[in-house]
Amino acid sequence: MKRYLLLTFCIWCSFSSHVSAANMESVQTFLSQYAKSANENDQTGPALSRLYLQSFLTITPTALDDIQLNKLFRALDIVSFYTNDRDATTKLKSVAEELARRKELKPWQNLRVAEALASARLNDRLEEFAAKHPSRSDILSVPDADHIERALHTEKSQAIWTEKFRFPPGGFLIVVGDPRCHFTVSAAEEFGKDPELSKMLNTRSKWVIPQVRGLTMSLLTQWNSAHEPFRMSVVHLEKQWPEITDWATPTFYFYRDGVLVEQQIGWHGPRRLQDIVDGLKRVGLDVRNQN
């Protein structure tokens, strides 16, 4: 019986090593393709990440040497960054824990994992990881709201409140932005110079931050203090907004009665202002003729 169990264990180890070795080839291929796309300024990161994600999940971290383990960490870090996939982010955490067991976990890797867990909304795993591997304490971890349709996290008096977003009747603008994005800042500044547009957007727009890494309470409060008519809320899960296909910042989504009518991607300076005014008019919001 013992001989049988030993043989079974050896066969399992051999199979596991073979699977890990085979999939490590996919890790190297992925990293090479990603580096090439980055050098060519090719925006294929999200597609590459989705293509290779599943093959990375079957790799056993304990079966790898240190070099392989760090390569797997890099690959999963990229995949988690682009997809916020919870399985990939959990796998990233397990790789980091194996690195820590070997006393090879670097501070920057520790921080990447904490930010990834927060961005993927894995609060329990973030708390567990942070307890063993403390890093920055100002990472914004929003409350669990998977069960709330179109959940938004709003800052009020330096506290986070969670609410279900509902479109009002008529025209409405959703602005996808990031307080660290230069073009988002420029757009808000130009909007603020136009009293009629600011008045309209104060009640007919919602500025939202997608699932991004590195968001802190201070970033959120500073933006909201500086841009009062365009206060930002944090999207809980991007998949709760299925009609939004591009979370690049800034992107402007024009709705009528909750139905997406038009989108405008990017900010091209003050000349973009008229595009926004025209888009609002097409959904029934006439900026220049308000009652």
KAGI-V447642 format. One record per residue. N is the residue number from 1. RES is the residue in one small letter. SS is DSSP state (H for helix, E for strand, C for the rest). PHI is phi as a letter, one per 20 degrees, with the letter a starting at -180 (none if undefined). Layout:
N & RES & SS & PHI
N & RES & SS & PHI
This chain:
1 & m & C & none
2 & k & H & f
3 & r & H & f
4 & y & H & f
5 & l & H & f
6 & l & H & f
7 & l & H & f
8 & t & H & f
9 & f & H & f
10 & c & H & f
11 & i & H & f
12 & w & H & f
13 & c & H & f
14 & s & H & f
15 & f & H & f
16 & s & H & f
17 & s & H & f
18 & h & H & f
19 & v & H & f
20 & s & H & f
21 & a & H & f
22 & a & H & f
23 & n & H & f
24 & m & H & f
25 & e & H & f
26 & s & H & f
27 & v & H & f
28 & q & H & f
29 & t & H & f
30 & f & H & f
31 & l & H & f
32 & s & H & f
33 & q & H & f
34 & y & H & f
35 & a & H & f
36 & k & H & f
37 & s & H & f
38 & a & H & f
39 & n & H & f
40 & e & C & e
41 & n & C & l
42 & d & C & e
43 & q & C & e
44 & t & C & d
45 & g & H & g
46 & p & H & f
47 & a & H & f
48 & l & H & f
49 & s & H & f
50 & r & H & f
51 & l & H & f
52 & y & H & e
53 & l & H & g
54 & q & H & f
55 & s & H & f
56 & f & H & f
57 & l & H & f
58 & t & C & e
59 & i & C & f
60 & t & C & e
61 & p & H & g
62 & t & H & f
63 & a & H & e
64 & l & C & d
65 & d & C & e
66 & d & H & f
67 & i & H & f
68 & q & H & f
69 & l & H & f
70 & n & H & f
71 & k & H & f
72 & l & H & f
73 & f & H & g
74 & r & H & f
75 & a & H & f
76 & l & H & f
77 & d & H & f
78 & i & H & f
79 & v & H & f
80 & s & H & f
81 & f & H & f
82 & y & H & e
83 & t & H & d
84 & n & C & l
85 & d & C & f
86 & r & H & f
87 & d & H & f
88 & a & H & f
89 & t & H & f
90 & t & H & f
91 & k & H & f
92 & l & H & g
93 & k & H & f
94 & s & H & f
95 & v & H & f
96 & a & H & f
97 & e & H & f
98 & e & H & f
99 & l & H & f
100 & a & H & f
101 & r & H & f
102 & r & C & e
103 & k & C & m
104 & e & C & d
105 & l & C & f
106 & k & C & e
107 & p & H & g
108 & w & H & f
109 & q & H & f
110 & n & H & g
111 & l & H & f
112 & r & H & g
113 & v & H & f
114 & a & H & f
115 & e & H & f
116 & a & H & f
117 & l & H & f
118 & a & H & f
119 & s & H & f
120 & a & C & e
121 & r & C & m
122 & l & C & d
123 & n & H & f
124 & d & H & f
125 & r & H & f
126 & l & H & f
127 & e & H & f
128 & e & H & f
129 & f & H & f
130 & a & H & f
131 & a & H & f
132 & k & H & e
133 & h & C & c
134 & p & C & f
135 & s & C & b
136 & r & C & g
137 & s & C & e
138 & d & C & e
139 & i & E & f
140 & l & C & f
141 & s & C & d
142 & v & C & e
143 & p & C & f
144 & d & C & f
145 & a & C & b
146 & d & C & g
147 & h & C & e
148 & i & C & d
149 & e & C & f
150 & r & C & l
151 & a & E & f
152 & l & E & c
153 & h & E & d
154 & t & E & d
155 & e & E & e
156 & k & E & c
157 & s & C & l
158 & q & C & m
159 & a & E & c
160 & i & E & d
161 & w & E & d
162 & t & E & d
163 & e & E & b
164 & k & E & e
165 & f & C & e
166 & r & C & c
167 & f & C & f
168 & p & C & f
169 & p & C & f
170 & g & C & n
171 & g & E & f
172 & f & E & b
173 & l & E & d
174 & i & E & d
175 & v & E & d
176 & v & E & e
177 & g & C & b
178 & d & C & b
179 & p & C & f
180 & r & C & e
181 & c & C & e
182 & h & H & g
183 & f & H & f
184 & t & H & f
185 & v & H & f
186 & s & H & f
187 & a & H & f
188 & a & H & f
189 & e & H & f
190 & e & H & f
191 & f & H & f
192 & g & H & f
193 & k & C & e
194 & d & C & d
195 & p & H & g
196 & e & H & f
197 & l & H & f
198 & s & H & f
199 & k & H & f
200 & m & H & f
201 & l & H & f
202 & n & H & f
203 & t & H & d
204 & r & H & c
205 & s & E & b
206 & k & E & c
207 & w & E & e
208 & v & E & c
209 & i & E & d
210 & p & C & f
211 & q & C & f
212 & v & C & c
213 & r & C & e
214 & g & C & m
215 & l & C & f
216 & t & E & c
217 & m & H & f
218 & s & H & f
219 & l & H & f
220 & l & H & f
221 & t & H & f
222 & q & H & f
223 & w & H & f
224 & n & H & f
225 & s & H & f
226 & a & H & e
227 & h & C & c
228 & e & H & g
229 & p & H & f
230 & f & H & c
231 & r & C & f
232 & m & E & e
233 & s & E & d
234 & v & E & d
235 & v & E & f
236 & h & C & f
237 & l & C & c
238 & e & H & f
239 & k & H & f
240 & q & H & f
241 & w & C & c
242 & p & C & f
243 & e & C & f
244 & i & C & e
245 & t & C & d
246 & d & C & c
247 & w & C & d
248 & a & C & f
249 & t & C & d
250 & p & C & e
251 & t & E & c
252 & f & E & d
253 & y & E & d
254 & f & E & d
255 & y & E & d
256 & r & E & c
257 & d & C & l
258 & g & C & n
259 & v & E & d
260 & l & E & f
261 & v & E & d
262 & e & E & b
263 & q & E & c
264 & q & E & c
265 & i & E & d
266 & g & C & n
267 & w & C & c
268 & h & C & d
269 & g & C & n
270 & p & C & g
271 & r & C & f
272 & r & H & f
273 & l & H & g
274 & q & H & f
275 & d & H & f
276 & i & H & f
277 & v & H & f
278 & d & H & f
279 & g & H & f
280 & l & H & f
281 & k & H & f
282 & r & H & f
283 & v & C & d
284 & g & C & n
285 & l & C & d
286 & d & C & e
287 & v & C & g
288 & r & C & e
289 & n & C & c
290 & q & C & e
291 & n & C & f
